[in-house]
């Protein structure tokens, strides 16, 4: 970017950030200066997927130029004129207008309110990455097994292989940071541990924002640790439709039990948070099934706990067993060389790395694993069948306190309508409450005062839509697309309606859907106004569950790997992560991912 465009872009971003922040100036702690908001947006723009970076920049400059219709470019206008132009684009007829304002508004709001909750961390330098192993520049690393990706699939695979005496090299694109290197669910965590700073999206008529971990431990370092075993009916479907072998309840039981022991999967030792109990109360009043979901947490006698992520459990075991961990190293492509595999990779400092292995386990996640395979020319049933759990959020305000600074993520889920619909509580820090209220600005300006009575909730569908993962020539990041079906749109609105019904039954004063144009809901009568189907382009959909991009099974017409993750037709190349799932499971998927990873690693070792 030339210096002129860089300065112009900075000025436009600064004007947008200040305009968003000015709406919340009633709180003294949220008043200017807001240079930190501007810098955060600029850093996030530099991190976002590379094929969207230039379009976003051009759209921002186009927005700034559009101000000439009022006589001056946007960044030179008075505050009042700026607000009017923002509102015009926010409700514009063109999708890119709404998306542009949403981008800047979301990041500015997150940074603004995160300022209130992480002030103690201000000025604290970022945690220093741990570097247990480093190779010489230009050298070839040789190993028996290379494991690409250190999330739950990769960490478990590498750990079990190393403990069995195999020479294992585990490499990860992101840094190796302690679990507590930053506050959970904070702006700093997005910058440290999320891929592309959390600015990843599946494109389609209804865009779906998603997040991936990009650090040692992967998604286990940034999620809530919720744990479910795979529903038996889901396993039966995979056996029937995809011809997956060794996948009965009895087959997976020892793997579930072993992982539950290793990760201390358990329920709360004390009373659940109030926001969680409110959902449970509303569901109970309506006669719906609600349960507390166990998590991989180790609790102490005082009721405190620590999430048992991969950097707390399987990664230390892997290192103790003699495994080598290469962090901040990205796998570019792989190719067959005789009876072994050669992986081309690159360190964060730009140094090229070559890895030669007898066998390779790909565990980079449901987007990055198919992207690596496709960059390597391996495309049969790869990246053609991505599935997610589309999710829509609601914000509920109660007459009494339900939230606290230490609440974290509440633990109850409603499964009365599963697998089609599931309801739960979401992270409800002040910053995420403010994000949830972007479609209700009259409520957003009071959130810093009322936050203790407000909490975020979600309606999740299993869905029948699907997507693709594709690489683009000349770009580093893959293109992800996803199409939800007409039935999915109906299910999303049905879920939104039912979740609101439960929250109102629990005593909520107001329920505010995160849907463009949706009205506040204050009584059962208001639910009659909820549409039958989510409109195209509305509904700020998100997901944290991605899978099925390289499905396993013996049906070679639709499956990328066999029942144990071996890529069809390619010896000693395996997939062992969320990509293997055949369909959306309808529950938090990491229990399934970890059980399959353990099963497949033991099968490789001949120990099943």
Order of alpha helices (4+ residues) and beta strands (2+ residues): alpha-alpha-alpha-alpha-alpha-beta-alpha-beta-alpha-beta-beta-alpha-alpha-beta-alpha-beta-beta-beta-alpha-beta-beta-beta-beta-alpha-beta-beta-beta-beta-alpha-alpha-alpha-beta-beta-beta-alpha-beta-beta-beta-beta-alpha
